[in-house]
Amino acid sequence: MSVLHLPNAHYKSLVSAHEDVLLGDQISWLNGLRKKAADQFSEIGFPSFREEEWRYTNVTPIEKNKFTVPRESGSVDEAFINSVLLEGCYHLVFVDGHFQPTYSTPVNDLPSGILVSALSQAITENEALVKSLLDSVVETPALGFVSLNTALFSDGAIISIEENTAVEKPIQVAFISSKAGALTLSNTRNLIFAQAASTAHIIETYHGVEDECYLTNAITEVVVESNATLSHDRLQAESSKAYHIGGVYSRLDDKGVFKQSNYTFGASTSRCESHAILGEASDCTLNGLYVGEDRQHMDHHTRLNHAQPHATSHEYYKGILNDRSQGVFQGRIIVAQDAQKTDSKMNNRNLLLSDRAEVDTKPQLEIYADDVKCAHGVTVGQLDETAVFYLRSRGADEQMAKNMLTFAFANEMVERIEFKPLRLAVLDELLERFPQTGMKKEWL
Amino acid sequence: MSASNENLKNMIGQDYKDGFVTDIESDSFPPGLNEDVIRALSAKKEEPEFLLEWRLEAYRHWLTMEHPEWSFVEFPDIDFQEISYYSAPKSMEDGPKSLDEVDPELISTYNKLGIPLEEQMRLAGVAVDAVFDSVSVATTFKDKLAEAGVIFCSFSEAVKEHPDLIKQYLGTVVSQYDNFYAALNAAVFSDGSFVYIPKGVRCPMELSTYFRINAANTGQFERTLIVADEGSHVSYLEGCTAPMRDENQLHAAVVELVVLKDAEIKYSTVQNWYPGDENGVGGIYNFVTKRADCREDNAKVSWTQVETGSAITWKYPSVVLTGDHSVGEFYSVALTNNYQQADTGTKMIHLGKNTKSTIISKGISAGKGQNTYRGLVKVGRQAENSRNYTQCDSLLLGDECGAHTFPYIETKHPSATIEHEASTSKISEDQLFYCMQRGISAEDAVSMIVNGFCKEVFKELPMEFAVEAQALLGISLEGSVG
């Protein structure tokens, strides 16, 4: 295939400039891995919109902005950090891709049977575990952004839950970009390992100081072993001028249960991959909500790879696009020849609120087995005029009526969030965009 | 379910029934493609200067293009220099004026296909412009059509007799630069059909063309242009069969439909070209560009297709809904068996206000067939209140085939309402059990279910075609379908 790749000389030079100061630069296997990724990145670079998978998302601004990797974290208001930490969680906090022990839950406060740590610490204490997980789930050949991440990642979380262990509290991993005033690039890598029959809930959140322009390139690799149950929420509330490229790559062993949800509100351009490889009789749920305004561009790509029989998957993404924002959804369900009795459903619903907003959606089925049930549905529409009329006849003004209905559209996804502090955080984002809905947080 | 397994085996073992070769001396160009070939072709067809220039422009542009790789089909590279770009039955040089003058061997070819022209002439309501290889050999019912003012003739005849119309409309829907195969077609198209329905005329009969590929190694590059002027209506039927061949044959046709104010075109296709043998050897490569332009208000286009043949089918009959209140419809049944590959679907481009489109696509995969639906629904900035409904269903028969769905939905207007649904399933044990406990045999039950699966599309076909389509499905799925 003839594909035009973007020039990436600047990013290639970044890789060579940081070779000797990166995490684990004394470890030969890691250096080897980084070298391989760097070579691959030089070869493939950033994807151009001529590539089928990127045809709706243009990453040229990332190339042009020439983001640089900060050697240490910038300063962030203590109050800002505290405001993004959810109650009732264990915390791991990173600023500009560097670990912040002061804000993170100390190891002594963690229950037994779990490892919640920064990669920078684990690489010395648990090198074998890091080695077994790192780069074990992402597809090869990887995307340019994944290669760049592998070549350059500065830190990230490693979370491992031992067999038969249930973690009571959710674990929040917060990534914050500082008010650096410079074009910074944070490359973070998270490794999550839910061992057999364990249960855990992990929340990744991404925040930035308003009006800052930076690039977050965050990859999470997840392994869910047999009979384990893992919930993973990802809240993206970056600065409205930032760029966010992220991905959650997961592998489910037999009877594993994985529930991954994305809530996307921030960044001027964002792209989030959620890919899962499903083992026998596993169960995977991918949910998402994206709410765009101004000129925001939000792209979600999901891929459910049914490799083994008897697995089920559910996918439900909802989008609200206002002003001149653009939403992109691509969902792909692949059912291998051996994956008989697969049951897979995908749904994508979009609400367009302005005549300059745009939605591009590509729900795809790729099926090689005959005894399967697969379905997908897509809708794009606007608010129901009669519903607006009904509310107005009850005394709501037009804006309020519309906000109420828009809120209700989004609320279907919010209601699915079981953990209350996260639900409130998502609600905050929603109510900020659609005020006067007559909705009070206290009611929830 | 052993009964259906046996049915599947029978089905897979089914031979292509229309495979035979007629020995007629052909006047062919040696294989190869360059500007001289195009000039010679144009000269042979006594074309005006503008058309030659148009062809050459297309050829020069084609040279700069790369072969597209994005589709979900696999085939060896095509050597375009090994194809002969012109082949005409020799006995055509004198130009038969009536059926009696037509080479009797041709007539018998059609007889073998079950479409005797004599009989068709007697059958009311169908005029046939039969294309044998690249040159029209028989045109019927011309007088009756002329009476209504309808022009229905071969493309080369139209170039000679109605050059103004050709100049006005040729390439306005599918330009000579459109895509790799459309550019190739523009450069070397040999013949095809031209239809013009004047203002306010409802075409008195259904128009039909049988395409046929005969001479070995001859790529067929048909070009069809249909213009429906204000307030007119036409139903056009296109059907294809081809003789059995070992070598792959390339077919890259272009169909352009121009629909003006309040006019309607209904375009139906039954395609049964040679699909290759059970090992995937041979078969036709069918890479077609079909597009309609609803250029003015209230225009309507309806594409209906039944695709059972070809080794590779690669076509997306599209509608550009430019005029306000215009309507586009697409109904399709695509069947792939053995090693057949189909990557087909439609594009509905909503540009005008209050435009509507409907897409119903049914894919059936059997054997080692790969069946892909690929469709685009695009709503432009000005397309207020546009409406689309899409339904793509796939049926899998056997565990070595594949069914894929790749819809693209791009919406730029909030008042648009778009619905897309797709499902993939096999014939369920429950459905079979229900039928069988009512005393219906397994085979009849499978037949009922498959027919029911396709019914929404078959009911859109004109009567004559509906019968043929059902027969084709029957041949392709014999053993499963009664």
Interface residues (C-beta under 8 A of the other chain):
Chain A: M1 S2 E52 Y56 Q337 Q340 N350 L352 L353 S354 D355 R356 A357 E358 V359 D360 T361 K362 P363 Q364 L365 E366 I367 Y368 A369 D370 D371 V372 K373 C374 A375 H376 G377 V378 T379 V380 G381 Q382
Chain B: E66 E69 W70 V379 R381 S394 L396 L397 G398 D399 E400 C401 G402 A403 H404 T405 F406 P407 Y408 I409 E410 T411 K412 H413 P414 S415 A416 T417 I418 E419 H420 E421 A422 S423 T424 S425 K426
